[in-house]
């Protein structure tokens, strides 16, 4: 019986590790007659990655929900701590009426959209900043031998459901801002608000993947990655009119964080962008997210192929 179980495990591992192309001969158990090869069905690596990601996330969610009181307290604490950023803005507006030509509800729109976008990206891909630790201690090796894409494993590892607190408080501030804004709402503007949040999360996610790829070269450089994600989020909470134009060019044409919320939000508010870009660029955030993800994914694959373990 033990030999049968060992053979079954060996067969499953061999099929899982087989090339994902139609007609490729697979592992053939000893009891299959000669001349009757098995074939591996066509597998989509993206689908396999999403499936593996979902299974790992489900495992961590079950673990989290085993202690529901702890989960509720940590989620509330996460929301309260991140909300302090908006409290600081609120206190600032107790002394001024406008900041850079923007009133409190308008800045709340920037804050809420950016915070919700980062929260969603942080929930789904936030653990990629730990790749440097895994590279340094060699624990990445165990992920390389599993039949699940490494990026899916890294992103889902230690999935922190408490991070929904940041998303919740960001959406709450965004909803308040939308209710307080004095703008002429059109179908395009209404649709642009949720698209802005989702596309912004995708852009932040691409930056996280690119930062993780950089850590294959730089070692443990999580703070460099966080400077573009958390630091970028803090920047996007304030109007672009308070920043120098050189900085605006950098976050528009080099690291396109401006497409997270500045350009879409300014279109909603009817405000011009300081660089004089046309109005239609407010709608290209989803396209920008795709364009950014392509080099980020290529950089990740290049970094993963260059990995040579710790040697220990």
TIMIMI-106231 format. One line per 2 residues: number of its first residue (from 1); their letters; for each residue x, y, z of N, C-alpha, C. Coordinates in nm, 2 decimals, decimal comma, padded with zeros to 4 digits. Example, Ala and Ser with C-alpha at 12.3 -4.5 7.8 and 13.67 -1.06 7.14 Angstrom:
TIMIMI-106231
1	AS	01,32:-00,57:00,78:01,23:-00,45:00,78:01,32:-00,33:00,78 | 01,28:-00,22:00,71:01,37:-00,11:00,71:01,29:00,00:00,79
end
This chain:
TIMIMI-106231
1	XX	00,08:-00,12:00,00:00,00:00,00:00,00:00,09:00,13:00,00 | 00,19:00,12:00,08:00,28:00,24:00,08:00,35:00,26:-00,05
3	XX	00,38:00,15:-00,12:00,44:00,17:-00,25:00,34:00,23:-00,35 | 00,21:00,19:-00,34:00,11:00,25:-00,43:00,09:00,40:-00,40
5	XX	00,09:00,43:-00,28:00,08:00,57:-00,24:00,19:00,66:-00,29 | 00,31:00,60:-00,28:00,43:00,67:-00,32:00,43:00,68:-00,48
7	XX	00,38:00,58:-00,55:00,37:00,59:-00,69:00,27:00,69:-00,73 | 00,16:00,70:-00,66:00,06:00,80:-00,69:00,11:00,94:-00,68
9	XX	00,18:00,96:-00,57:00,24:01,09:-00,54:00,34:01,13:-00,65 | 00,42:01,03:-00,69:00,52:01,05:-00,80:00,45:01,09:-00,93
11	XX	00,34:01,02:-00,96:00,27:01,05:-01,08:00,21:01,18:-01,08 | 00,15:01,22:-00,97:00,09:01,36:-00,96:00,19:01,46:-00,98
13	XX	00,31:01,45:-00,91:00,41:01,55:-00,93:00,47:01,55:-01,07 | 00,48:01,43:-01,13:00,53:01,43:-01,27:00,44:01,50:-01,36
15	XX	00,31:01,48:-01,35:00,21:01,54:-01,44:00,21:01,69:-01,41 | 00,22:01,73:-01,28:00,21:01,87:-01,25:00,33:01,95:-01,31
17	XX	00,45:01,88:-01,31:00,57:01,94:-01,36:00,59:01,92:-01,51 | 00,50:01,85:-01,58:00,52:01,83:-01,72:00,50:01,95:-01,80
19	XX	00,56:01,96:-01,92:00,54:02,08:-02,01:00,40:02,11:-02,04 | 00,36:02,23:-02,03:00,22:02,27:-02,06:00,19:02,29:-02,20
21	XX	00,20:02,18:-02,28:00,17:02,20:-02,43:00,10:02,07:-02,47 | 00,01:02,09:-02,56:-00,07:01,98:-02,61:00,01:01,87:-02,68
23	XX	-00,02:01,75:-02,64:00,05:01,63:-02,71:00,18:01,60:-02,65 | 00,23:01,66:-02,54:00,35:01,63:-02,48:00,34:01,50:-02,40
25	XX	00,43:01,40:-02,42:00,42:01,28:-02,35:00,45:01,30:-02,20 | 00,37:01,24:-02,12:00,38:01,26:-01,97:00,44:01,14:-01,91
27	XX	00,44:01,14:-01,78:00,48:01,02:-01,70:00,39:00,90:-01,73 | 00,45:00,79:-01,75:00,37:00,67:-01,78:00,39:00,57:-01,67
29	XX	00,29:00,54:-01,59:00,30:00,44:-01,48:00,34:00,30:-01,54 | 00,39:00,22:-01,45:00,44:00,09:-01,49:00,33:00,00:-01,54
31	XX	00,20:00,01:-01,49:00,10:-00,08:-01,53:00,03:-00,04:-01,66 | 00,08:00,07:-01,73:00,02:00,11:-01,85:00,10:00,03:-01,97
33	XX	00,03:-00,04:-02,06:00,10:-00,11:-02,16:00,19:-00,02:-02,25 | 00,29:-00,08:-02,30:00,38:00,00:-02,38:00,31:00,04:-02,51
35	XX	00,35:00,16:-02,56:00,29:00,21:-02,68:00,16:00,29:-02,65 | 00,12:00,30:-02,52:00,00:00,38:-02,49:00,04:00,50:-02,40
37	XX	00,10:00,60:-02,46:00,15:00,71:-02,38:00,04:00,80:-02,32 | 00,06:00,86:-02,21:-00,03:00,96:-02,16:00,01:01,09:-02,21
39	XX	-00,09:01,18:-02,22:-00,07:01,32:-02,27:-00,12:01,42:-02,17 | -00,04:01,52:-02,16:-00,08:01,63:-02,06:-00,17:01,72:-02,13
41	XX	-00,29:01,75:-02,07:-00,38:01,85:-02,13:-00,32:01,99:-02,13 | -00,38:02,07:-02,22:-00,33:02,21:-02,24:-00,36:02,28:-02,11
43	XX	-00,26:02,35:-02,05:-00,27:02,42:-01,93:-00,24:02,57:-01,96 | -00,32:02,65:-01,91:-00,29:02,80:-01,91:-00,22:02,84:-01,79
45	XX	-00,10:02,89:-01,80:-00,02:02,92:-01,68:-00,09:03,03:-01,60 | -00,15:03,13:-01,66:-00,22:03,23:-01,59:-00,33:03,17:-01,51
47	XX	-00,41:03,08:-01,57:-00,52:03,02:-01,49:-00,47:02,94:-01,38 | -00,36:02,86:-01,40:-00,30:02,78:-01,30:-00,25:02,87:-01,18
49	XX	-00,19:02,99:-01,22:-00,14:03,08:-01,12:-00,26:03,14:-01,04 | -00,36:03,18:-01,10:-00,48:03,23:-01,03:-00,54:03,12:-00,93
51	XX	-00,54:03,00:-00,98:-00,60:02,89:-00,90:-00,51:02,87:-00,78 | -00,38:02,86:-00,80:-00,29:02,84:-00,69:-00,30:02,96:-00,59
53	XX	-00,30:03,08:-00,65:-00,31:03,20:-00,56:-00,44:03,19:-00,47 | -00,55:03,15:-00,54:-00,68:03,14:-00,46:-00,67:03,03:-00,35
55	XX	-00,61:02,92:-00,38:-00,60:02,82:-00,28:-00,51:02,86:-00,16 | -00,40:02,93:-00,19:-00,32:02,98:-00,08:-00,39:03,08:00,00
57	XX	-00,46:03,18:-00,07:-00,53:03,28:00,00:-00,64:03,22:00,09 | -00,71:03,12:00,04:-00,82:03,06:00,11:-00,76:03,00:00,24
59	XX	-00,64:02,94:00,23:-00,58:02,88:00,35:-00,56:02,98:00,46 | -00,50:03,10:00,42:-00,47:03,20:00,51:-00,59:03,27:00,57
61	XX	-00,70:03,28:00,48:-00,82:03,34:00,53:-00,89:03,25:00,64 | -00,88:03,11:00,61:-00,94:03,02:00,71:-00,86:03,03:00,84
63	XX	-00,73:03,05:00,83:-00,64:03,06:00,95:-00,68:03,19:01,03 | -00,70:03,30:00,95:-00,73:03,43:01,01:-00,87:03,42:01,08
65	XX	-00,97:03,36:01,02:-01,10:03,36:01,07:-01,12:03,26:01,19 | -01,02:03,19:01,22:-01,02:03,10:01,34:-01,02:03,19:01,46
67	XX	-00,97:03,31:01,45:-00,96:03,40:01,56:-01,03:03,53:01,52 | -01,16:03,53:01,52:-01,24:03,64:01,46:-01,23:03,77:01,54
69	XX	-01,22:03,76:01,67:-01,21:03,88:01,75:-01,08:03,95:01,72 | -00,97:03,87:01,71:-00,84:03,93:01,67:-00,85:03,99:01,53
71	XX	-00,91:03,92:01,44:-00,92:03,98:01,31:-01,00:04,11:01,30 | -01,11:04,12:01,38:-01,19:04,24:01,38:-01,11:04,36:01,44
73	XX	-01,04:04,33:01,55:-00,96:04,43:01,62:-00,85:04,48:01,53 | -00,78:04,38:01,46:-00,67:04,42:01,38:-00,72:04,50:01,25
75	XX	-00,83:04,46:01,20:-00,89:04,53:01,08:-00,93:04,67:01,12 | -00,99:04,69:01,24:-01,03:04,82:01,29:-00,91:04,90:01,31
77	XX	-00,80:04,84:01,37:-00,68:04,92:01,40:-00,61:04,96:01,27 | -00,62:04,88:01,17:-00,56:04,91:01,04:-00,63:05,03:00,98
79	XX	-00,76:05,03:00,99:-00,84:05,14:00,93:-00,82:05,27:01,01 | -00,82:05,26:01,14:-00,80:05,38:01,22:-00,66:05,44:01,20
81	XX	-00,56:05,36:01,19:-00,42:05,41:01,17:-00,41:05,48:01,04 | -00,46:05,42:00,93:-00,45:05,48:00,80:-00,54:05,60:00,79
83	XX	-00,65:05,61:00,87:-00,74:05,72:00,86:-00,68:05,85:00,92 | -00,57:05,83:01,00:-00,51:05,94:01,07:-00,45:06,04:00,96
85	XX	-00,41:05,98:00,84:-00,36:06,07:00,74:-00,47:06,17:00,70 | -00,59:06,13:00,69:-00,70:06,22:00,65:-00,73:06,31:00,76
87	XX	-00,72:06,26:00,89:-00,75:06,35:01,00:-00,65:06,47:01,00 | -00,52:06,44:00,96:-00,42:06,55:00,95:-00,46:06,65:00,85
89	XX	-00,51:06,60:00,73:-00,56:06,69:00,63:-00,68:06,77:00,68 | -00,77:06,71:00,75:-00,89:06,78:00,81:-00,84:06,89:00,90
91	XX	-00,75:06,86:00,99:-00,70:06,96:01,08:-00,63:07,08:01,01 | -00,56:07,04:00,90:-00,50:07,15:00,82:-00,60:07,24:00,76
93	XX	-00,72:07,19:00,72:-00,82:07,27:00,66:-00,90:07,35:00,77 | -00,87:07,32:00,90:-00,93:07,41:01,00:-00,86:07,54:01,01
95	XX	-00,75:07,56:00,94:-00,67:07,68:00,94:-00,67:07,74:00,80 | -00,70:07,67:00,69:-00,70:07,72:00,56:-00,83:07,68:00,49
97	XX	-00,87:07,76:00,39:-00,99:07,72:00,31:-00,95:07,64:00,19 | -00,84:07,66:00,13:-00,80:07,59:00,01:-00,65:07,55:00,02
99	XX	-00,61:07,45:-00,05:-00,47:07,41:-00,06:-00,44:07,38:-00,20 | -00,35:07,47:-00,26:-00,32:07,46:-00,40:-00,44:07,47:-00,49
101	XX	-00,54:07,55:-00,45:-00,66:07,57:-00,53:-00,77:07,46:-00,51 | -00,75:07,37:-00,41:-00,84:07,26:-00,39:-00,90:07,28:-00,25
103	XX	-01,03:07,26:-00,25:-01,11:07,26:-00,12:-01,10:07,12:-00,06 | -01,15:07,11:00,07:-01,14:06,98:00,14:-01,21:06,86:00,07
105	XX	-01,33:06,88:00,02:-01,40:06,77:-00,05:-01,32:06,72:-00,18 | -01,25:06,82:-00,25:-01,17:06,78:-00,36:-01,05:06,70:-00,33
107	XX	-00,98:06,74:-00,22:-00,87:06,67:-00,17:-00,91:06,53:-00,11 | -01,03:06,53:-00,06:-01,08:06,40:-00,01:-01,10:06,30:-00,12
109	XX	-01,14:06,36:-00,24:-01,15:06,27:-00,36:-01,02:06,21:-00,39 | -00,91:06,29:-00,39:-00,78:06,24:-00,41:-00,74:06,14:-00,31
111	XX	-00,76:06,17:-00,18:-00,72:06,09:-00,07:-00,79:05,95:-00,08 | -00,92:05,96:-00,09:-01,00:05,83:-00,09:-00,97:05,74:-00,21
113	XX	-00,96:05,80:-00,33:-00,93:05,71:-00,44:-00,79:05,65:-00,43 | -00,69:05,73:-00,39:-00,55:05,68:-00,38:-00,54:05,57:-00,27
115	XX	-00,60:05,60:-00,16:-00,60:05,51:-00,04:-00,66:05,38:-00,07 | -00,78:05,38:-00,14:-00,85:05,26:-00,18:-00,77:05,18:-00,28
117	XX	-00,71:05,25:-00,38:-00,63:05,18:-00,48:-00,51:05,11:-00,42 | -00,44:05,18:-00,33:-00,32:05,12:-00,27:-00,37:05,01:-00,18
119	XX	-00,48:05,03:-00,10:-00,53:04,92:-00,02:-00,56:04,79:-00,09 | -00,62:04,81:-00,21:-00,66:04,69:-00,29:-00,53:04,62:-00,34
121	XX	-00,43:04,70:-00,39:-00,31:04,64:-00,44:-00,23:04,58:-00,32 | -00,23:04,64:-00,21:-00,16:04,59:-00,09:-00,22:04,46:-00,04
123	XX	-00,35:04,45:-00,05:-00,42:04,33:-00,01:-00,38:04,21:-00,10 | -00,38:04,24:-00,23:-00,35:04,13:-00,33:-00,21:04,10:-00,35
125	XX	-00,12:04,20:-00,35:00,02:04,19:-00,39:00,12:04,24:-00,29 | 00,07:04,29:-00,17:00,15:04,36:-00,08:00,27:04,28:-00,03
127	XX	00,26:04,14:-00,02:00,37:04,06:00,03:00,48:04,04:-00,06 | 00,47:04,10:-00,18:00,59:04,09:-00,27:00,71:04,16:-00,22
129	XX	00,69:04,25:-00,13:00,81:04,32:-00,08:00,90:04,24:00,01 | 00,84:04,12:00,05:00,92:04,02:00,13:01,01:03,93:00,05
131	XX	01,01:03,95:-00,08:01,09:03,86:-00,17:01,24:03,87:-00,13 | 01,28:03,99:-00,09:01,42:04,01:-00,06:01,47:03,92:00,06
133	XX	01,38:03,91:00,16:01,41:03,82:00,27:01,42:03,68:00,23 | 01,33:03,64:00,14:01,33:03,50:00,09:01,46:03,47:00,01
135	XX	01,50:03,57:-00,07:01,62:03,55:-00,15:01,74:03,54:-00,05 | 01,74:03,62:00,05:01,86:03,62:00,14:01,87:03,49:00,23
137	XX	01,75:03,44:00,27:01,76:03,32:00,36:01,74:03,19:00,28 | 01,72:03,20:00,15:01,71:03,08:00,07:01,57:03,01:00,07
139	XX	01,47:03,07:00,14:01,34:03,01:00,14:01,27:03,01:00,01 | 01,32:03,10:-00,08:01,25:03,10:-00,22:01,27:02,97:-00,29
141	XX	01,38:02,89:-00,25:01,40:02,76:-00,32:01,28:02,67:-00,31 | 01,22:02,67:-00,20:01,10:02,58:-00,18:00,99:02,61:-00,27
143	XX	00,98:02,74:-00,31:00,87:02,78:-00,40:00,90:02,74:-00,54 | 01,03:02,73:-00,58:01,06:02,70:-00,72:01,03:02,55:-00,76
145	XX	01,01:02,47:-00,66:00,98:02,33:-00,69:00,84:02,29:-00,68 | 00,75:02,39:-00,66:00,61:02,37:-00,65:00,54:02,40:-00,78
147	XX	00,44:02,32:-00,82:00,37:02,34:-00,95:00,28:02,46:-00,95 | 00,32:02,57:-00,89:00,24:02,70:-00,89:00,34:02,81:-00,93
149	XX	00,30:02,90:-01,01:00,40:03,02:-01,04:00,45:03,08:-00,91 | 00,57:03,12:-00,91:00,64:03,17:-00,79:00,57:03,31:-00,75
151	XX	00,54:03,39:-00,85:00,48:03,52:-00,82:00,35:03,50:-00,74 | 00,27:03,40:-00,78:00,14:03,37:-00,71:00,17:03,33:-00,57
153	XX	00,27:03,25:-00,55:00,30:03,21:-00,41:00,35:03,32:-00,33 | 00,44:03,40:-00,38:00,49:03,52:-00,31:00,39:03,61:-00,27
155	XX	00,30:03,64:-00,37:00,19:03,74:-00,34:00,09:03,69:-00,24 | 00,06:03,56:-00,24:-00,04:03,51:-00,15:00,01:03,46:-00,02
157	XX	00,14:03,45:00,00:00,20:03,41:00,12:00,17:03,51:00,23 | 00,12:03,45:00,35:00,09:03,53:00,46:-00,02:03,64:00,43
159	XX	-00,12:03,60:00,35:-00,22:03,69:00,31:-00,29:03,76:00,43 | -00,29:03,89:00,43:-00,33:03,96:00,55:-00,47:04,02:00,52
161	XX	-00,58:03,95:00,56:-00,71:04,00:00,54:-00,74:04,13:00,61 | -00,67:04,16:00,72:-00,69:04,28:00,79:-00,67:04,41:00,71
163	XX	-00,60:04,39:00,59:-00,57:04,51:00,51:-00,70:04,56:00,44 | -00,81:04,49:00,46:-00,94:04,55:00,41:-00,97:04,67:00,48
165	XX	-00,91:04,69:00,60:-00,94:04,81:00,68:-00,90:04,94:00,60 | -00,78:04,94:00,54:-00,74:05,05:00,46:-00,83:05,07:00,34
167	XX	-00,88:04,97:00,28:-00,97:04,98:00,16:-01,10:05,04:00,21 | -01,15:04,99:00,33:-01,28:05,04:00,38:-01,28:05,19:00,41
169	XX	-01,17:05,23:00,48:-01,17:05,38:00,52:-01,14:05,46:00,39 | -01,07:05,41:00,29:-01,05:05,49:00,17:-01,18:05,51:00,10
171	XX	-01,26:05,40:00,09:-01,38:05,41:00,02:-01,48:05,49:00,09 | -01,48:05,49:00,23:-01,57:05,58:00,31:-01,54:05,73:00,28
173	XX	-01,41:05,76:00,28:-01,37:05,90:00,25:-01,41:05,94:00,11 | -01,39:05,85:00,01:-01,43:05,87:-00,13:-01,58:05,89:-00,14
175	XX	-01,66:05,81:-00,07:-01,80:05,83:-00,08:-01,84:05,96:-00,02 | -01,78:06,00:00,09:-01,81:06,14:00,15:-01,77:06,25:00,05
177	XX	-01,66:06,23:-00,01:-01,61:06,34:-00,11:-01,71:06,35:-00,22 | -01,75:06,24:-00,28:-01,85:06,24:-00,39:-01,98:06,31:-00,35
179	XX	-02,03:06,28:-00,23:-02,15:06,34:-00,18:-02,14:06,49:-00,16 | -02,02:06,54:-00,13:-02,00:06,68:-00,10:-01,95:06,76:-00,22
181	XX	-01,91:06,70:-00,33:-01,85:06,77:-00,44:-01,96:06,85:-00,51 | -01,93:06,97:-00,55:-02,02:07,05:-00,63:-01,98:07,05:-00,78
183	XX	-02,00:06,93:-00,84:-01,97:06,92:-00,98:-02,09:06,87:-01,06 | -02,08:06,89:-01,19:-02,19:06,84:-01,28:-02,16:06,70:-01,32
185	XX	-02,23:06,61:-01,26:-02,20:06,46:-01,28:-02,27:06,42:-01,41 | -02,18:06,36:-01,49:-02,22:06,30:-01,62:-02,20:06,15:-01,61
187	XX	-02,25:06,07:-01,71:-02,23:05,93:-01,71:-02,08:05,89:-01,71 | -02,00:05,97:-01,79:-01,86:05,94:-01,80:-01,79:05,97:-01,66
189	XX	-01,83:06,07:-01,59:-01,76:06,10:-01,46:-01,80:06,00:-01,36 | -01,93:05,96:-01,36:-01,97:05,85:-01,26:-01,90:05,72:-01,29
191	XX	-01,88:05,68:-01,41:-01,81:05,56:-01,45:-01,66:05,57:-01,42 | -01,61:05,69:-01,43:-01,46:05,71:-01,41:-01,42:05,69:-01,27
193	XX	-01,51:05,71:-01,17:-01,47:05,70:-01,03:-01,43:05,55:-00,99 | -01,52:05,45:-01,02:-01,47:05,31:-00,99:-01,36:05,27:-01,08
195	XX	-01,36:05,31:-01,20:-01,25:05,27:-01,29:-01,12:05,33:-01,24 | -01,12:05,45:-01,19:-01,00:05,51:-01,13:-00,95:05,43:-01,02
197	XX	-01,03:05,38:-00,93:-00,99:05,30:-00,82:-00,93:05,17:-00,86 | -00,99:05,10:-00,95:-00,94:04,97:-01,00:-00,82:04,98:-01,08
199	XX	-00,81:05,08:-01,17:-00,69:05,10:-01,26:-00,58:05,14:-01,17 | -00,61:05,23:-01,07:-00,50:05,27:-00,98:-00,44:05,16:-00,90
201	XX	-00,53:05,06:-00,86:-00,48:04,94:-00,79:-00,39:04,86:-00,88 | -00,43:04,85:-01,01:-00,34:04,78:-01,10:-00,21:04,84:-01,12
203	XX	-00,21:04,98:-01,13:-00,08:05,05:-01,15:00,01:05,03:-01,02 | -00,05:05,04:-00,91:00,03:05,02:-00,78:00,08:04,87:-00,78
205	XX	-00,01:04,78:-00,83:00,04:04,64:-00,83:00,15:04,62:-00,92 | 00,15:04,68:-01,04:00,26:04,67:-01,13:00,39:04,73:-01,07
207	XX	00,38:04,84:-01,00:00,50:04,89:-00,93:00,55:04,80:-00,83 | 00,46:04,73:-00,76:00,50:04,63:-00,66:00,58:04,51:-00,72
209	XX	00,53:04,47:-00,84:00,60:04,36:-00,91:00,73:04,40:-00,96 | 00,74:04,52:-01,01:00,87:04,57:-01,06:00,97:04,59:-00,94
211	XX	00,92:04,64:-00,83:01,00:04,65:-00,71:01,05:04,52:-00,66 | 00,97:04,41:-00,67:01,01:04,28:-00,63:01,11:04,23:-00,72
213	XX	01,10:04,25:-00,85:01,20:04,21:-00,95:01,33:04,28:-00,92 | 01,33:04,41:-00,88:01,45:04,48:-00,85:01,53:04,42:-00,73
215	XX	01,46:04,35:-00,64:01,52:04,29:-00,53:01,61:04,17:-00,56 | 01,59:04,11:-00,68:01,67:04,00:-00,72:01,81:04,06:-00,75
217	XX	01,82:04,18:-00,78:01,95:04,25:-00,81:02,01:04,31:-00,69 | 01,92:04,38:-00,62:01,97:04,47:-00,50:01,97:04,40:-00,37
219	XX	01,91:04,27:-00,37:01,90:04,21:-00,24:01,77:04,25:-00,17 | 01,79:04,28:-00,04:01,67:04,32:00,04:01,65:04,47:00,02
221	XX	01,57:04,51:-00,08:01,55:04,65:-00,10:01,40:04,68:-00,09 | 01,34:04,63:00,01:01,19:04,65:00,03:01,16:04,80:00,05
223	XX	01,25:04,88:00,11:01,22:05,02:00,13:01,22:05,10:00,00 | 01,30:05,05:-00,09:01,30:05,12:-00,22:01,16:05,10:-00,29
225	XX	01,11:04,98:-00,28:00,98:04,95:-00,34:00,87:05,03:-00,26 | 00,88:05,03:-00,13:00,78:05,10:-00,05:00,78:05,26:-00,08
227	XX	00,90:05,31:-00,12:00,90:05,45:-00,14:00,82:05,49:-00,26 | 00,80:05,40:-00,35:00,72:05,43:-00,47:00,57:05,39:-00,45
229	XX	00,54:05,30:-00,36:00,40:05,26:-00,33:00,34:05,34:-00,22 | 00,39:05,32:-00,10:00,34:05,40:00,01:00,38:05,55:00,00
231	XX	00,50:05,58:-00,04:00,54:05,72:-00,06:00,46:05,78:-00,17 | 00,44:05,71:-00,28:00,36:05,76:-00,39:00,21:05,78:-00,35
233	XX	00,16:05,69:-00,26:00,02:05,71:-00,21:00,01:05,84:-00,14 | 00,11:05,87:-00,05:00,11:06,00:00,03:00,11:06,12:-00,06
235	XX	00,19:06,11:-00,17:00,20:06,22:-00,26:00,07:06,24:-00,33 | 00,00:06,13:-00,38:-00,12:06,14:-00,45:-00,24:06,19:-00,37
237	XX	-00,22:06,19:-00,24:-00,33:06,24:-00,16:-00,34:06,40:-00,16 | -00,24:06,46:-00,21:-00,24:06,61:-00,22:-00,25:06,65:-00,37
239	XX	-00,30:06,77:-00,39:-00,32:06,82:-00,53:-00,18:06,83:-00,60 | -00,18:06,81:-00,73:-00,05:06,82:-00,81:00,00:06,96:-00,82
241	XX	-00,09:07,06:-00,79:-00,05:07,20:-00,80:00,05:07,24:-00,69 | 00,07:07,16:-00,59:00,16:07,20:-00,48:00,30:07,14:-00,51
243	XX	00,32:07,07:-00,62:00,45:07,00:-00,65:00,51:07,07:-00,77 | 00,65:07,06:-00,77:00,72:07,11:-00,88:00,69:07,04:-01,01
245	XX	00,70:07,11:-01,13:00,67:07,04:-01,25:00,76:06,93:-01,29 | 00,89:06,94:-01,25:00,98:06,83:-01,28:00,93:06,70:-01,21
247	XX	00,88:06,71:-01,09:00,83:06,59:-01,02:00,70:06,54:-01,09 | 00,62:06,63:-01,14:00,50:06,59:-01,21:00,54:06,52:-01,34
249	XX	00,64:06,57:-01,41:00,68:06,50:-01,53:00,73:06,36:-01,50 | 00,80:06,34:-01,39:00,85:06,21:-01,35:00,75:06,11:-01,32
251	XX	00,64:06,16:-01,24:00,53:06,06:-01,21:00,42:06,05:-01,31 | 00,44:06,12:-01,42:00,35:06,11:-01,54:00,41:06,03:-01,65
253	XX	00,54:06,05:-01,68:00,60:05,99:-01,80:00,70:05,88:-01,77 | 00,75:05,87:-01,64:00,85:05,77:-01,61:00,79:05,66:-01,52
255	XX	00,75:05,70:-01,40:00,67:05,61:-01,31:00,53:05,67:-01,31 | 00,44:05,62:-01,39:00,31:05,69:-01,41:00,21:05,68:-01,30
257	XX	00,25:05,73:-01,18:00,16:05,73:-01,07:00,05:05,83:-01,08 | 00,07:05,93:-01,17:-00,03:06,04:-01,19:-00,16:05,98:-01,24
259	XX	-00,15:05,86:-01,31:-00,27:05,80:-01,37:-00,35:05,72:-01,27 | -00,29:05,71:-01,15:-00,37:05,64:-01,04:-00,49:05,72:-01,01
261	XX	-00,47:05,85:-00,98:-00,59:05,93:-00,94:-00,58:06,08:-00,99 | -00,46:06,13:-01,01:-00,46:06,28:-01,04:-00,53:06,31:-01,17
263	XX	-00,49:06,24:-01,28:-00,55:06,28:-01,41:-00,70:06,24:-01,41 | -00,75:06,13:-01,36:-00,89:06,10:-01,36:-00,97:06,19:-01,27
265	XX	-00,91:06,22:-01,15:-00,98:06,30:-01,05:-00,99:06,45:-01,10 | -00,89:06,50:-01,17:-00,89:06,63:-01,22:-01,00:06,65:-01,33
267	XX	-01,02:06,54:-01,40:-01,12:06,55:-01,51:-01,26:06,56:-01,44 | -01,28:06,47:-01,33:-01,41:06,48:-01,26:-01,43:06,61:-01,20
269	XX	-01,33:06,68:-01,15:-01,34:06,81:-01,08:-01,34:06,92:-01,18 | -01,31:06,90:-01,31:-01,31:07,00:-01,40:-01,18:07,09:-01,39
271	XX	-01,08:07,04:-01,33:-00,96:07,11:-01,31:-00,85:07,08:-01,41 | -00,77:07,17:-01,46:-00,67:07,14:-01,56:-00,55:07,08:-01,49
273	XX	-00,48:06,99:-01,57:-00,35:06,93:-01,52:-00,24:07,03:-01,54 | -00,15:07,05:-01,44:-00,05:07,15:-01,46:00,04:07,13:-01,58
275	XX	00,05:07,01:-01,64:00,14:06,99:-01,75:00,07:07,02:-01,89 | -00,06:07,05:-01,88:-00,13:07,09:-02,00:-00,17:06,97:-02,09
277	XX	-00,19:06,85:-02,03:-00,23:06,73:-02,11:-00,37:06,74:-02,15 | -00,41:06,68:-02,26:-00,55:06,68:-02,31:-00,64:06,61:-02,21
279	XX	-00,77:06,64:-02,22:-00,86:06,58:-02,13:-00,88:06,43:-02,14 | -00,86:06,38:-02,26:-00,89:06,23:-02,28:-00,79:06,14:-02,21
281	XX	-00,68:06,20:-02,16:-00,58:06,11:-02,09:-00,64:06,06:-01,96 | -00,74:06,13:-01,91:-00,81:06,08:-01,79:-00,87:05,94:-01,80
283	XX	-00,89:05,90:-01,92:-00,96:05,77:-01,94:-00,86:05,66:-01,98 | -00,73:05,69:-01,98:-00,64:05,58:-02,03:-00,57:05,51:-01,91
285	XX	-00,62:05,53:-01,79:-00,55:05,47:-01,68:-00,55:05,31:-01,69 | -00,66:05,25:-01,73:-00,65:05,10:-01,75:-00,55:05,06:-01,85
287	XX	-00,53:05,14:-01,96:-00,43:05,11:-02,06:-00,29:05,13:-02,01 | -00,27:05,23:-01,93:-00,14:05,26:-01,86:-00,11:05,14:-01,77
289	XX	-00,21:05,09:-01,70:-00,18:04,98:-01,61:-00,13:04,86:-01,69 | -00,19:04,83:-01,80:-00,15:04,72:-01,88:-00,01:04,74:-01,93
291	XX	00,02:04,86:-01,98:00,15:04,90:-02,04:00,26:04,89:-01,93 | 00,23:04,92:-01,80:00,33:04,91:-01,70:00,35:04,77:-01,65
293	XX	00,24:04,69:-01,66:00,25:04,55:-01,62:00,34:04,47:-01,71 | 00,35:04,50:-01,84:00,43:04,43:-01,93:00,58:04,43:-01,89
295	XX	00,64:04,55:-01,88:00,78:04,55:-01,84:00,80:04,50:-01,70 | 00,70:04,52:-01,61:00,72:04,47:-01,47:00,72:04,32:-01,47
297	XX	00,64:04,25:-01,55:00,63:04,10:-01,55:00,76:04,05:-01,62 | 00,81:04,12:-01,73:00,93:04,08:-01,79:01,05:04,09:-01,69
299	XX	01,05:04,20:-01,62:01,16:04,22:-01,52:01,15:04,11:-01,41 | 01,03:04,07:-01,37:01,02:03,96:-01,27:01,07:03,83:-01,33
301	XX	01,03:03,80:-01,45:01,08:03,67:-01,51:01,23:03,67:-01,52 | 01,29:03,79:-01,56:01,43:03,80:-01,58:01,50:03,78:-01,44
303	XX	01,45:03,84:-01,34:01,50:03,83:-01,21:01,50:03,69:-01,15 | 01,38:03,62:-01,18:01,37:03,49:-01,13:01,46:03,39:-01,20
305	XX	01,48:03,41:-01,33:01,58:03,33:-01,40:01,72:03,35:-01,36 | 01,75:03,47:-01,31:01,89:03,50:-01,26:01,92:03,45:-01,12
307	XX	01,81:03,40:-01,05:01,83:03,36:-00,92:01,91:03,23:-00,91 | 02,01:03,23:-00,82:02,10:03,11:-00,81:02,11:03,06:-00,67
309	XX	02,00:03,09:-00,59:02,00:03,04:-00,45:02,10:03,11:-00,36 | 02,11:03,07:-00,24:02,20:03,13:-00,15:02,34:03,06:-00,15
311	XX	02,34:02,94:-00,20:02,47:02,86:-00,20:02,50:02,79:-00,07 | 02,40:02,80:00,02:02,43:02,74:00,15:02,35:02,61:00,16
end
